[in-house]
Amino acid sequence: MGKKDEKTIPKLGKQSPHNRFFLNPYRDVRFSKCPQCSNKMRQRKLPLFIHIDPNQPLLLNKTCRYCSYCDLLIAHRDELDHLITRAFPFLDPETVSNQYLVMGTVDRTDWKRIDQNKLSFQATIEALHDFKEVVIFEPMGGWGR
């Protein structure tokens, strides 16, 4: 018999997927240790591709927490909210977190090329690395997946 049909997640970016991703909604938790494997988290600065409603892309060079063992990238929602409302003052600061979606990352060289040459949205999509997986961690008498 044939293989089972695997569900495919639609890909937006043209580049290979990178990283597992968690958008941390908890203001009081900064994850010095990985919530999955408990190894020490490092920092990684990389351009995040963010889609802001309605139809406004944003490339934001942001320092995030990163676990190299789990390939887990963590961005903090409150920090993103603040940066987005500074970049787009027409957005209501009270509802900004409901108006955007972090779609993936872009290589630093592509980010510089896109930023310097003011390239099109299509050029940005061609440089985009989707996330391998988006995960959610919730407290359960400690932290668990």
URRA-V366719 format. One record per residue. N is the residue number from 0. PSI is psi in whole degrees, -180 to 180 (999 if undefined). Layout:
BEGIN
n:N psi:PSI
n:N psi:PSI
END
This chain:
BEGIN
n:0 psi:161
n:1 psi:167
n:2 psi:151
n:3 psi:144
n:4 psi:122
n:5 psi:141
n:6 psi:129
n:7 psi:135
n:8 psi:127
n:9 psi:137
n:10 psi:132
n:11 psi:-47
n:12 psi:156
n:13 psi:-12
n:14 psi:167
n:15 psi:146
n:16 psi:143
n:17 psi:149
n:18 psi:151
n:19 psi:151
n:20 psi:141
n:21 psi:122
n:22 psi:106
n:23 psi:112
n:24 psi:-4
n:25 psi:114
n:26 psi:-30
n:27 psi:5
n:28 psi:126
n:29 psi:0
n:30 psi:73
n:31 psi:-22
n:32 psi:149
n:33 psi:131
n:34 psi:-11
n:35 psi:-50
n:36 psi:-6
n:37 psi:10
n:38 psi:160
n:39 psi:133
n:40 psi:143
n:41 psi:-179
n:42 psi:144
n:43 psi:127
n:44 psi:122
n:45 psi:156
n:46 psi:121
n:47 psi:137
n:48 psi:119
n:49 psi:131
n:50 psi:122
n:51 psi:130
n:52 psi:140
n:53 psi:123
n:54 psi:48
n:55 psi:106
n:56 psi:151
n:57 psi:129
n:58 psi:118
n:59 psi:116
n:60 psi:107
n:61 psi:138
n:62 psi:126
n:63 psi:164
n:64 psi:146
n:65 psi:132
n:66 psi:114
n:67 psi:-24
n:68 psi:-42
n:69 psi:-7
n:70 psi:43
n:71 psi:125
n:72 psi:129
n:73 psi:123
n:74 psi:147
n:75 psi:121
n:76 psi:-42
n:77 psi:-35
n:78 psi:-43
n:79 psi:-43
n:80 psi:-47
n:81 psi:-47
n:82 psi:-38
n:83 psi:-41
n:84 psi:-27
n:85 psi:-38
n:86 psi:-32
n:87 psi:83
n:88 psi:-15
n:89 psi:-12
n:90 psi:141
n:91 psi:117
n:92 psi:-27
n:93 psi:-27
n:94 psi:8
n:95 psi:-36
n:96 psi:-17
n:97 psi:-2
n:98 psi:10
n:99 psi:163
n:100 psi:126
n:101 psi:116
n:102 psi:-30
n:103 psi:-161
n:104 psi:165
n:105 psi:141
n:106 psi:148
n:107 psi:-42
n:108 psi:-40
n:109 psi:-40
n:110 psi:-46
n:111 psi:-43
n:112 psi:-43
n:113 psi:-43
n:114 psi:-45
n:115 psi:-39
n:116 psi:1
n:117 psi:53
n:118 psi:166
n:119 psi:168
n:120 psi:-40
n:121 psi:-40
n:122 psi:-36
n:123 psi:-43
n:124 psi:-38
n:125 psi:-24
n:126 psi:-5
n:127 psi:134
n:128 psi:112
n:129 psi:167
n:130 psi:145
n:131 psi:-39
n:132 psi:144
n:133 psi:125
n:134 psi:162
n:135 psi:132
n:136 psi:136
n:137 psi:147
n:138 psi:135
n:139 psi:67
n:140 psi:28
n:141 psi:-167
n:142 psi:138
n:143 psi:164
n:144 psi:999
END
